[in-house]
Amino acid sequence: MRQKLRNILHQYKIDAFKFSHDHENLDEIAAEALTYSDDALNNAYNYHFHKLPDASRAEIINMIQNYTVEALLPPVVEKIMQRIVILERQQDRMLKMVESIIEELDSDEA
């Protein structure tokens, strides 16, 4: 029984490693991450002034915000989303592993 459980765990580790390092899957992951990144960046927060500052100050703040959203955030958000997609897929594989362990325990009891 112990060996069967070790084999199931080992198979999960192999599947998770292959998935996160396989070039075919990386293209799929990147495409999905880009979709999520675009959605996140399209929902970027816009600063609204409670009191109207002078025009030059508002323009500077808007320039900083635009630069941040258009230049700094996209690669960071893309990497975060890519990692989230990989972790979601690993979690799906983990659930399959738990299901197979439960099936193995049920078959052992019977």
Backbone atoms as SQL, in Angstrom:
CREATE TABLE atoms (id INTEGER PRIMARY KEY, chain TEXT, resi INTEGER, resn TEXT, atom TEXT, x REAL, y REAL, z REAL);
INSERT INTO atoms VALUES
  (1, 'A', 1, 'MET', 'N', 0.825, -1.193, 0.000),
  (2, 'A', 1, 'MET', 'CA', 0.000, 0.000, 0.000),
  (3, 'A', 1, 'MET', 'C', 0.872, 1.262, 0.000),
  (4, 'A', 2, 'ARG', 'N', 1.876, 1.243, 0.868),
  (5, 'A', 2, 'ARG', 'CA', 2.769, 2.389, 0.966),
  (6, 'A', 2, 'ARG', 'C', 3.477, 2.650, -0.370),
  (7, 'A', 3, 'GLN', 'N', 3.869, 1.576, -1.035),
  (8, 'A', 3, 'GLN', 'CA', 4.543, 1.714, -2.325),
  (9, 'A', 3, 'GLN', 'C', 3.602, 2.299, -3.380),
  (10, 'A', 4, 'LYS', 'N', 2.336, 1.896, -3.352),
  (11, 'A', 4, 'LYS', 'CA', 1.362, 2.438, -4.303),
  (12, 'A', 4, 'LYS', 'C', 1.201, 3.947, -4.102),
  (13, 'A', 5, 'LEU', 'N', 1.119, 4.367, -2.837),
  (14, 'A', 5, 'LEU', 'CA', 0.987, 5.796, -2.545),
  (15, 'A', 5, 'LEU', 'C', 2.239, 6.572, -2.959),
  (16, 'A', 6, 'ARG', 'N', 3.403, 5.974, -2.740),
  (17, 'A', 6, 'ARG', 'CA', 4.640, 6.618, -3.187),
  (18, 'A', 6, 'ARG', 'C', 4.666, 6.763, -4.699),
  (19, 'A', 7, 'ASN', 'N', 4.195, 5.736, -5.399),
  (20, 'A', 7, 'ASN', 'CA', 4.157, 5.795, -6.862),
  (21, 'A', 7, 'ASN', 'C', 3.212, 6.892, -7.350),
  (22, 'A', 8, 'ILE', 'N', 2.067, 7.022, -6.695),
  (23, 'A', 8, 'ILE', 'CA', 1.112, 8.073, -7.073),
  (24, 'A', 8, 'ILE', 'C', 1.731, 9.451, -6.845),
  (25, 'A', 9, 'LEU', 'N', 2.374, 9.646, -5.695),
  (26, 'A', 9, 'LEU', 'CA', 3.018, 10.923, -5.393),
  (27, 'A', 9, 'LEU', 'C', 4.154, 11.208, -6.375),
  (28, 'A', 10, 'HIS', 'N', 4.937, 10.189, -6.677),
  (29, 'A', 10, 'HIS', 'CA', 6.040, 10.355, -7.622),
  (30, 'A', 10, 'HIS', 'C', 5.515, 10.728, -9.006),
  (31, 'A', 11, 'GLN', 'N', 4.434, 10.086, -9.419),
  (32, 'A', 11, 'GLN', 'CA', 3.850, 10.398, -10.725),
  (33, 'A', 11, 'GLN', 'C', 3.344, 11.843, -10.762),
  (34, 'A', 12, 'TYR', 'N', 2.771, 12.303, -9.654),
  (35, 'A', 12, 'TYR', 'CA', 2.330, 13.704, -9.581),
  (36, 'A', 12, 'TYR', 'C', 3.522, 14.652, -9.733),
  (37, 'A', 13, 'LYS', 'N', 4.605, 14.367, -9.031),
  (38, 'A', 13, 'LYS', 'CA', 5.783, 15.231, -9.112),
  (39, 'A', 13, 'LYS', 'C', 6.334, 15.281, -10.534),
  (40, 'A', 14, 'ILE', 'N', 6.346, 14.133, -11.199),
  (41, 'A', 14, 'ILE', 'CA', 6.827, 14.082, -12.583),
  (42, 'A', 14, 'ILE', 'C', 5.915, 14.906, -13.485),
  (43, 'A', 15, 'ASP', 'N', 4.603, 14.723, -13.343),
  (44, 'A', 15, 'ASP', 'CA', 3.646, 15.461, -14.176),
  (45, 'A', 15, 'ASP', 'C', 3.756, 16.969, -13.951),
  (46, 'A', 16, 'ALA', 'N', 3.870, 17.376, -12.691),
  (47, 'A', 16, 'ALA', 'CA', 3.959, 18.804, -12.378),
  (48, 'A', 16, 'ALA', 'C', 5.242, 19.403, -12.949),
  (49, 'A', 17, 'PHE', 'N', 6.345, 18.678, -12.840),
  (50, 'A', 17, 'PHE', 'CA', 7.613, 19.183, -13.379),
  (51, 'A', 17, 'PHE', 'C', 7.557, 19.275, -14.896),
  (52, 'A', 18, 'LYS', 'N', 7.051, 18.217, -15.525),
  (53, 'A', 18, 'LYS', 'CA', 6.964, 18.220, -16.989),
  (54, 'A', 18, 'LYS', 'C', 6.070, 19.352, -17.474),
  (55, 'A', 19, 'PHE', 'N', 4.962, 19.552, -16.790),
  (56, 'A', 19, 'PHE', 'CA', 4.043, 20.605, -17.225),
  (57, 'A', 19, 'PHE', 'C', 4.682, 21.975, -17.133),
  (58, 'A', 20, 'SER', 'N', 5.374, 22.251, -16.048),
  (59, 'A', 20, 'SER', 'CA', 5.931, 23.591, -15.866),
  (60, 'A', 20, 'SER', 'C', 7.193, 23.829, -16.689),
  (61, 'A', 21, 'HIS', 'N', 7.796, 22.774, -17.256),
  (62, 'A', 21, 'HIS', 'CA', 9.024, 22.938, -18.027),
  (63, 'A', 21, 'HIS', 'C', 8.894, 22.540, -19.494),
  (64, 'A', 22, 'ASP', 'N', 7.742, 22.054, -19.911),
  (65, 'A', 22, 'ASP', 'CA', 7.549, 21.619, -21.287),
  (66, 'A', 22, 'ASP', 'C', 7.310, 22.831, -22.186),
  (67, 'A', 23, 'HIS', 'N', 8.018, 22.897, -23.315),
  (68, 'A', 23, 'HIS', 'CA', 7.908, 24.060, -24.203),
  (69, 'A', 23, 'HIS', 'C', 6.532, 24.171, -24.847),
  (70, 'A', 24, 'GLU', 'N', 5.900, 23.052, -25.146),
  (71, 'A', 24, 'GLU', 'CA', 4.558, 23.099, -25.737),
  (72, 'A', 24, 'GLU', 'C', 3.567, 23.710, -24.754),
  (73, 'A', 25, 'ASN', 'N', 3.669, 23.312, -23.506),
  (74, 'A', 25, 'ASN', 'CA', 2.772, 23.862, -22.488),
  (75, 'A', 25, 'ASN', 'C', 3.088, 25.321, -22.186),
  (76, 'A', 26, 'LEU', 'N', 4.352, 25.708, -22.297),
  (77, 'A', 26, 'LEU', 'CA', 4.717, 27.092, -21.992),
  (78, 'A', 26, 'LEU', 'C', 4.073, 28.067, -22.967),
  (79, 'A', 27, 'ASP', 'N', 3.936, 27.662, -24.230),
  (80, 'A', 27, 'ASP', 'CA', 3.251, 28.529, -25.192),
  (81, 'A', 27, 'ASP', 'C', 1.785, 28.707, -24.813),
  (82, 'A', 28, 'GLU', 'N', 1.158, 27.607, -24.412),
  (83, 'A', 28, 'GLU', 'CA', -0.246, 27.659, -23.983),
  (84, 'A', 28, 'GLU', 'C', -0.392, 28.509, -22.721),
  (85, 'A', 29, 'ILE', 'N', 0.523, 28.323, -21.783),
  (86, 'A', 29, 'ILE', 'CA', 0.500, 29.091, -20.535),
  (87, 'A', 29, 'ILE', 'C', 0.698, 30.577, -20.825),
  (88, 'A', 30, 'ALA', 'N', 1.644, 30.887, -21.703),
  (89, 'A', 30, 'ALA', 'CA', 1.916, 32.288, -22.030),
  (90, 'A', 30, 'ALA', 'C', 0.702, 32.951, -22.671),
  (91, 'A', 31, 'ALA', 'N', 0.020, 32.225, -23.555),
  (92, 'A', 31, 'ALA', 'CA', -1.168, 32.791, -24.200),
  (93, 'A', 31, 'ALA', 'C', -2.264, 33.062, -23.175),
  (94, 'A', 32, 'GLU', 'N', -2.475, 32.112, -22.271),
  (95, 'A', 32, 'GLU', 'CA', -3.499, 32.300, -21.239),
  (96, 'A', 32, 'GLU', 'C', -3.110, 33.433, -20.287),
  (97, 'A', 33, 'ALA', 'N', -1.834, 33.497, -19.929),
  (98, 'A', 33, 'ALA', 'CA', -1.366, 34.558, -19.038),
  (99, 'A', 33, 'ALA', 'C', -1.507, 35.929, -19.692),
  (100, 'A', 34, 'LEU', 'N', -1.246, 36.013, -20.998),
  (101, 'A', 34, 'LEU', 'CA', -1.408, 37.288, -21.698),
  (102, 'A', 34, 'LEU', 'C', -2.862, 37.746, -21.689),
  (103, 'A', 35, 'THR', 'N', -3.776, 36.796, -21.836),
  (104, 'A', 35, 'THR', 'CA', -5.196, 37.136, -21.787),
  (105, 'A', 35, 'THR', 'C', -5.554, 37.729, -20.429),
  (106, 'A', 36, 'TYR', 'N', -5.114, 37.059, -19.362),
  (107, 'A', 36, 'TYR', 'CA', -5.393, 37.557, -18.017),
  (108, 'A', 36, 'TYR', 'C', -4.692, 38.895, -17.768),
  (109, 'A', 37, 'SER', 'N', -3.471, 39.036, -18.270),
  (110, 'A', 37, 'SER', 'CA', -2.722, 40.282, -18.083),
  (111, 'A', 37, 'SER', 'C', -3.420, 41.448, -18.767),
  (112, 'A', 38, 'ASP', 'N', -3.883, 41.212, -19.991),
  (113, 'A', 38, 'ASP', 'CA', -4.597, 42.274, -20.705),
  (114, 'A', 38, 'ASP', 'C', -5.847, 42.700, -19.945),
  (115, 'A', 39, 'ASP', 'N', -6.579, 41.714, -19.415),
  (116, 'A', 39, 'ASP', 'CA', -7.772, 42.043, -18.633),
  (117, 'A', 39, 'ASP', 'C', -7.406, 42.870, -17.403),
  (118, 'A', 40, 'ALA', 'N', -6.349, 42.458, -16.716),
  (119, 'A', 40, 'ALA', 'CA', -5.943, 43.174, -15.503),
  (120, 'A', 40, 'ALA', 'C', -5.485, 44.594, -15.818),
  (121, 'A', 41, 'LEU', 'N', -4.722, 44.752, -16.891),
  (122, 'A', 41, 'LEU', 'CA', -4.216, 46.087, -17.229),
  (123, 'A', 41, 'LEU', 'C', -5.311, 46.990, -17.783),
  (124, 'A', 42, 'ASN', 'N', -6.317, 46.399, -18.414),
  (125, 'A', 42, 'ASN', 'CA', -7.444, 47.206, -18.894),
  (126, 'A', 42, 'ASN', 'C', -8.292, 47.724, -17.738),
  (127, 'A', 43, 'ASN', 'N', -8.212, 47.043, -16.606),
  (128, 'A', 43, 'ASN', 'CA', -8.956, 47.467, -15.425),
  (129, 'A', 43, 'ASN', 'C', -8.089, 48.292, -14.479),
  (130, 'A', 44, 'ALA', 'N', -7.026, 48.874, -14.999),
  (131, 'A', 44, 'ALA', 'CA', -6.103, 49.645, -14.164),
  (132, 'A', 44, 'ALA', 'C', -6.835, 50.819, -13.521),
  (133, 'A', 45, 'TYR', 'N', -6.431, 51.109, -12.324),
  (134, 'A', 45, 'TYR', 'CA', -7.049, 52.175, -11.536),
  (135, 'A', 45, 'TYR', 'C', -6.679, 53.535, -12.111),
  (136, 'A', 46, 'ASN', 'N', -7.648, 54.398, -12.226),
  (137, 'A', 46, 'ASN', 'CA', -7.413, 55.784, -12.632),
  (138, 'A', 46, 'ASN', 'C', -7.609, 56.683, -11.426),
  (139, 'A', 47, 'TYR', 'N', -6.646, 57.555, -11.217),
  (140, 'A', 47, 'TYR', 'CA', -6.699, 58.444, -10.067),
  (141, 'A', 47, 'TYR', 'C', -7.632, 59.609, -10.359),
  (142, 'A', 48, 'HIS', 'N', -8.547, 59.853, -9.441),
  (143, 'A', 48, 'HIS', 'CA', -9.463, 60.988, -9.566),
  (144, 'A', 48, 'HIS', 'C', -9.160, 61.964, -8.434),
  (145, 'A', 49, 'PHE', 'N', -8.977, 63.203, -8.796),
  (146, 'A', 49, 'PHE', 'CA', -8.637, 64.226, -7.820),
  (147, 'A', 49, 'PHE', 'C', -9.890, 64.685, -7.081),
  (148, 'A', 50, 'HIS', 'N', -9.789, 64.782, -5.752),
  (149, 'A', 50, 'HIS', 'CA', -10.900, 65.311, -4.968),
  (150, 'A', 50, 'HIS', 'C', -10.935, 66.836, -5.072),
  (151, 'A', 51, 'LYS', 'N', -9.769, 67.406, -5.016),
  (152, 'A', 51, 'LYS', 'CA', -9.649, 68.850, -5.230),
  (153, 'A', 51, 'LYS', 'C', -8.855, 69.016, -6.519),
  (154, 'A', 52, 'LEU', 'N', -9.278, 69.899, -7.353),
  (155, 'A', 52, 'LEU', 'CA', -8.593, 70.084, -8.627),
  (156, 'A', 52, 'LEU', 'C', -7.243, 70.768, -8.407),
  (157, 'A', 53, 'PRO', 'N', -6.139, 70.067, -8.700),
  (158, 'A', 53, 'PRO', 'CA', -4.825, 70.715, -8.586),
  (159, 'A', 53, 'PRO', 'C', -4.581, 71.574, -9.824),
  (160, 'A', 54, 'ASP', 'N', -3.475, 72.258, -9.812),
  (161, 'A', 54, 'ASP', 'CA', -3.172, 73.034, -11.019),
  (162, 'A', 54, 'ASP', 'C', -2.897, 72.073, -12.181),
  (163, 'A', 55, 'ALA', 'N', -3.018, 72.574, -13.380),
  (164, 'A', 55, 'ALA', 'CA', -2.970, 71.731, -14.578),
  (165, 'A', 55, 'ALA', 'C', -1.630, 71.023, -14.741),
  (166, 'A', 56, 'SER', 'N', -0.538, 71.692, -14.430),
  (167, 'A', 56, 'SER', 'CA', 0.775, 71.063, -14.619),
  (168, 'A', 56, 'SER', 'C', 0.974, 69.892, -13.662),
  (169, 'A', 57, 'ARG', 'N', 0.499, 70.057, -12.453),
  (170, 'A', 57, 'ARG', 'CA', 0.631, 68.981, -11.469),
  (171, 'A', 57, 'ARG', 'C', -0.224, 67.777, -11.870),
  (172, 'A', 58, 'ALA', 'N', -1.440, 68.012, -12.312),
  (173, 'A', 58, 'ALA', 'CA', -2.309, 66.923, -12.762),
  (174, 'A', 58, 'ALA', 'C', -1.706, 66.221, -13.970),
  (175, 'A', 59, 'GLU', 'N', -1.095, 66.981, -14.862),
  (176, 'A', 59, 'GLU', 'CA', -0.475, 66.395, -16.051),
  (177, 'A', 59, 'GLU', 'C', 0.705, 65.506, -15.663),
  (178, 'A', 60, 'ILE', 'N', 1.510, 65.943, -14.710),
  (179, 'A', 60, 'ILE', 'CA', 2.648, 65.144, -14.253),
  (180, 'A', 60, 'ILE', 'C', 2.165, 63.843, -13.625),
  (181, 'A', 61, 'ILE', 'N', 1.151, 63.930, -12.785),
  (182, 'A', 61, 'ILE', 'CA', 0.615, 62.724, -12.154),
  (183, 'A', 61, 'ILE', 'C', 0.055, 61.776, -13.199),
  (184, 'A', 62, 'ASN', 'N', -0.655, 62.295, -14.185),
  (185, 'A', 62, 'ASN', 'CA', -1.188, 61.449, -15.254),
  (186, 'A', 62, 'ASN', 'C', -0.078, 60.839, -16.101),
  (187, 'A', 63, 'MET', 'N', 1.009, 61.587, -16.336),
  (188, 'A', 63, 'MET', 'CA', 2.143, 61.036, -17.087),
  (189, 'A', 63, 'MET', 'C', 2.782, 59.880, -16.328),
  (190, 'A', 64, 'ILE', 'N', 2.950, 60.039, -15.027),
  (191, 'A', 64, 'ILE', 'CA', 3.523, 58.971, -14.205),
  (192, 'A', 64, 'ILE', 'C', 2.615, 57.748, -14.224),
  (193, 'A', 65, 'GLN', 'N', 1.319, 57.980, -14.082),
  (194, 'A', 65, 'GLN', 'CA', 0.364, 56.866, -14.095),
  (195, 'A', 65, 'GLN', 'C', 0.374, 56.155, -15.443),
  (196, 'A', 66, 'ASN', 'N', 0.371, 56.897, -16.534),
  (197, 'A', 66, 'ASN', 'CA', 0.394, 56.292, -17.865),
  (198, 'A', 66, 'ASN', 'C', 1.678, 55.507, -18.094),
  (199, 'A', 67, 'TYR', 'N', 2.816, 56.060, -17.681),
  (200, 'A', 67, 'TYR', 'CA', 4.092, 55.359, -17.842),
  (201, 'A', 67, 'TYR', 'C', 4.090, 54.061, -17.045),
  (202, 'A', 68, 'THR', 'N', 3.576, 54.120, -15.831),
  (203, 'A', 68, 'THR', 'CA', 3.537, 52.927, -14.992),
  (204, 'A', 68, 'THR', 'C', 2.667, 51.852, -15.610),
  (205, 'A', 69, 'VAL', 'N', 1.479, 52.213, -16.057),
  (206, 'A', 69, 'VAL', 'CA', 0.542, 51.230, -16.613),
  (207, 'A', 69, 'VAL', 'C', 1.027, 50.692, -17.955),
  (208, 'A', 70, 'GLU', 'N', 1.647, 51.535, -18.761),
  (209, 'A', 70, 'GLU', 'CA', 2.023, 51.119, -20.112),
  (210, 'A', 70, 'GLU', 'C', 3.420, 50.520, -20.203),
  (211, 'A', 71, 'ALA', 'N', 4.331, 50.891, -19.300),
  (212, 'A', 71, 'ALA', 'CA', 5.710, 50.427, -19.433),
  (213, 'A', 71, 'ALA', 'C', 6.166, 49.505, -18.306),
  (214, 'A', 72, 'LEU', 'N', 5.847, 49.844, -17.078),
  (215, 'A', 72, 'LEU', 'CA', 6.372, 49.073, -15.955),
  (216, 'A', 72, 'LEU', 'C', 5.523, 47.860, -15.593),
  (217, 'A', 73, 'LEU', 'N', 4.223, 48.028, -15.568),
  (218, 'A', 73, 'LEU', 'CA', 3.357, 46.947, -15.103),
  (219, 'A', 73, 'LEU', 'C', 3.226, 45.742, -16.036),
  (220, 'A', 74, 'PRO', 'N', 3.145, 45.892, -17.353),
  (221, 'A', 74, 'PRO', 'CA', 2.879, 44.725, -18.199),
  (222, 'A', 74, 'PRO', 'C', 3.812, 43.534, -18.000),
  (223, 'A', 75, 'PRO', 'N', 5.148, 43.696, -17.958),
  (224, 'A', 75, 'PRO', 'CA', 5.969, 42.503, -17.755),
  (225, 'A', 75, 'PRO', 'C', 5.794, 41.889, -16.368),
  (226, 'A', 76, 'VAL', 'N', 5.585, 42.735, -15.372),
  (227, 'A', 76, 'VAL', 'CA', 5.402, 42.223, -14.011),
  (228, 'A', 76, 'VAL', 'C', 4.091, 41.452, -13.911),
  (229, 'A', 77, 'VAL', 'N', 3.019, 42.043, -14.409),
  (230, 'A', 77, 'VAL', 'CA', 1.708, 41.389, -14.361),
  (231, 'A', 77, 'VAL', 'C', 1.730, 40.103, -15.178),
  (232, 'A', 78, 'GLU', 'N', 2.417, 40.120, -16.312),
  (233, 'A', 78, 'GLU', 'CA', 2.492, 38.921, -17.148),
  (234, 'A', 78, 'GLU', 'C', 3.190, 37.777, -16.416),
  (235, 'A', 79, 'LYS', 'N', 4.296, 38.059, -15.737),
  (236, 'A', 79, 'LYS', 'CA', 5.004, 37.021, -14.973),
  (237, 'A', 79, 'LYS', 'C', 4.138, 36.492, -13.833),
  (238, 'A', 80, 'ILE', 'N', 3.452, 37.384, -13.148),
  (239, 'A', 80, 'ILE', 'CA', 2.579, 36.956, -12.051),
  (240, 'A', 80, 'ILE', 'C', 1.462, 36.074, -12.584),
  (241, 'A', 81, 'MET', 'N', 0.834, 36.483, -13.670),
  (242, 'A', 81, 'MET', 'CA', -0.254, 35.694, -14.246),
  (243, 'A', 81, 'MET', 'C', 0.244, 34.349, -14.759),
  (244, 'A', 82, 'GLN', 'N', 1.446, 34.329, -15.323),
  (245, 'A', 82, 'GLN', 'CA', 2.008, 33.070, -15.802),
  (246, 'A', 82, 'GLN', 'C', 2.205, 32.111, -14.630),
  (247, 'A', 83, 'ARG', 'N', 2.706, 32.620, -13.533),
  (248, 'A', 83, 'ARG', 'CA', 2.907, 31.778, -12.345),
  (249, 'A', 83, 'ARG', 'C', 1.570, 31.308, -11.789),
  (250, 'A', 84, 'ILE', 'N', 0.568, 32.160, -11.804),
  (251, 'A', 84, 'ILE', 'CA', -0.758, 31.777, -11.319),
  (252, 'A', 84, 'ILE', 'C', -1.340, 30.667, -12.175),
  (253, 'A', 85, 'VAL', 'N', -1.185, 30.767, -13.494),
  (254, 'A', 85, 'VAL', 'CA', -1.708, 29.728, -14.389),
  (255, 'A', 85, 'VAL', 'C', -1.012, 28.402, -14.113),
  (256, 'A', 86, 'ILE', 'N', 0.313, 28.427, -13.937),
  (257, 'A', 86, 'ILE', 'CA', 1.049, 27.194, -13.641),
  (258, 'A', 86, 'ILE', 'C', 0.572, 26.601, -12.322),
  (259, 'A', 87, 'LEU', 'N', 0.393, 27.434, -11.304),
  (260, 'A', 87, 'LEU', 'CA', -0.065, 26.934, -10.003),
  (261, 'A', 87, 'LEU', 'C', -1.483, 26.370, -10.077),
  (262, 'A', 88, 'GLU', 'N', -2.344, 26.984, -10.887),
  (263, 'A', 88, 'GLU', 'CA', -3.698, 26.445, -11.051),
  (264, 'A', 88, 'GLU', 'C', -3.656, 25.066, -11.695),
  (265, 'A', 89, 'ARG', 'N', -2.810, 24.910, -12.701),
  (266, 'A', 89, 'ARG', 'CA', -2.690, 23.605, -13.366),
  (267, 'A', 89, 'ARG', 'C', -2.106, 22.562, -12.412),
  (268, 'A', 90, 'GLN', 'N', -1.131, 22.966, -11.600),
  (269, 'A', 90, 'GLN', 'CA', -0.570, 22.038, -10.621),
  (270, 'A', 90, 'GLN', 'C', -1.613, 21.658, -9.577),
  (271, 'A', 91, 'GLN', 'N', -2.457, 22.589, -9.218),
  (272, 'A', 91, 'GLN', 'CA', -3.519, 22.286, -8.268),
  (273, 'A', 91, 'GLN', 'C', -4.499, 21.280, -8.867),
  (274, 'A', 92, 'ASP', 'N', -4.822, 21.420, -10.146),
  (275, 'A', 92, 'ASP', 'CA', -5.688, 20.438, -10.801),
  (276, 'A', 92, 'ASP', 'C', -5.059, 19.052, -10.762),
  (277, 'A', 93, 'ARG', 'N', -3.759, 18.994, -11.017),
  (278, 'A', 93, 'ARG', 'CA', -3.070, 17.704, -10.963),
  (279, 'A', 93, 'ARG', 'C', -3.045, 17.163, -9.536),
  (280, 'A', 94, 'MET', 'N', -2.921, 18.054, -8.565),
  (281, 'A', 94, 'MET', 'CA', -2.936, 17.639, -7.162),
  (282, 'A', 94, 'MET', 'C', -4.284, 17.031, -6.797),
  (283, 'A', 95, 'LEU', 'N', -5.370, 17.630, -7.283),
  (284, 'A', 95, 'LEU', 'CA', -6.697, 17.072, -7.017),
  (285, 'A', 95, 'LEU', 'C', -6.841, 15.688, -7.635),
  (286, 'A', 96, 'LYS', 'N', -6.309, 15.512, -8.841),
  (287, 'A', 96, 'LYS', 'CA', -6.347, 14.189, -9.466),
  (288, 'A', 96, 'LYS', 'C', -5.550, 13.186, -8.649),
  (289, 'A', 97, 'MET', 'N', -4.412, 13.628, -8.105),
  (290, 'A', 97, 'MET', 'CA', -3.606, 12.747, -7.274),
  (291, 'A', 97, 'MET', 'C', -4.372, 12.349, -6.014),
  (292, 'A', 98, 'VAL', 'N', -5.034, 13.299, -5.382),
  (293, 'A', 98, 'VAL', 'CA', -5.809, 12.997, -4.175),
  (294, 'A', 98, 'VAL', 'C', -6.943, 12.030, -4.502),
  (295, 'A', 99, 'GLU', 'N', -7.605, 12.234, -5.647),
  (296, 'A', 99, 'GLU', 'CA', -8.664, 11.312, -6.057),
  (297, 'A', 99, 'GLU', 'C', -8.123, 9.907, -6.263),
  (298, 'A', 100, 'SER', 'N', -6.954, 9.797, -6.878),
  (299, 'A', 100, 'SER', 'CA', -6.387, 8.463, -7.089),
  (300, 'A', 100, 'SER', 'C', -5.955, 7.833, -5.772),
  (301, 'A', 101, 'ILE', 'N', -5.492, 8.631, -4.822),
  (302, 'A', 101, 'ILE', 'CA', -5.145, 8.094, -3.499),
  (303, 'A', 101, 'ILE', 'C', -6.399, 7.584, -2.802),
  (304, 'A', 102, 'ILE', 'N', -7.483, 8.354, -2.883),
  (305, 'A', 102, 'ILE', 'CA', -8.740, 7.926, -2.254),
  (306, 'A', 102, 'ILE', 'C', -9.249, 6.647, -2.901),
  (307, 'A', 103, 'GLU', 'N', -9.176, 6.565, -4.222),
  (308, 'A', 103, 'GLU', 'CA', -9.591, 5.337, -4.908),
  (309, 'A', 103, 'GLU', 'C', -8.733, 4.157, -4.475),
  (310, 'A', 104, 'GLU', 'N', -7.442, 4.391, -4.333),
  (311, 'A', 104, 'GLU', 'CA', -6.531, 3.322, -3.912),
  (312, 'A', 104, 'GLU', 'C', -6.852, 2.877, -2.490),
  (313, 'A', 105, 'LEU', 'N', -7.146, 3.822, -1.611),
  (314, 'A', 105, 'LEU', 'CA', -7.502, 3.469, -0.233),
  (315, 'A', 105, 'LEU', 'C', -8.828, 2.713, -0.188),
  (316, 'A', 106, 'ASP', 'N', -9.793, 3.140, -1.019),
  (317, 'A', 106, 'ASP', 'CA', -11.075, 2.436, -1.071),
  (318, 'A', 106, 'ASP', 'C', -10.913, 1.022, -1.600),
  (319, 'A', 107, 'SER', 'N', -10.084, 0.854, -2.605),
  (320, 'A', 107, 'SER', 'CA', -9.892, -0.491, -3.161),
  (321, 'A', 107, 'SER', 'C', -9.122, -1.373, -2.188),
  (322, 'A', 108, 'ASP', 'N', -8.271, -0.759, -1.367),
  (323, 'A', 108, 'ASP', 'CA', -7.521, -1.535, -0.380),
  (324, 'A', 108, 'ASP', 'C', -8.432, -2.011, 0.742),
  (325, 'A', 109, 'GLU', 'N', -9.423, -1.185, 1.120),
  (326, 'A', 109, 'GLU', 'CA', -10.352, -1.575, 2.184),
  (327, 'A', 109, 'GLU', 'C', -11.287, -2.684, 1.730),
  (328, 'A', 110, 'ALA', 'N', -11.635, -2.698, 0.449),
  (329, 'A', 110, 'ALA', 'CA', -12.595, -3.685, -0.064),
  (330, 'A', 110, 'ALA', 'C', -11.990, -5.039, -0.209);
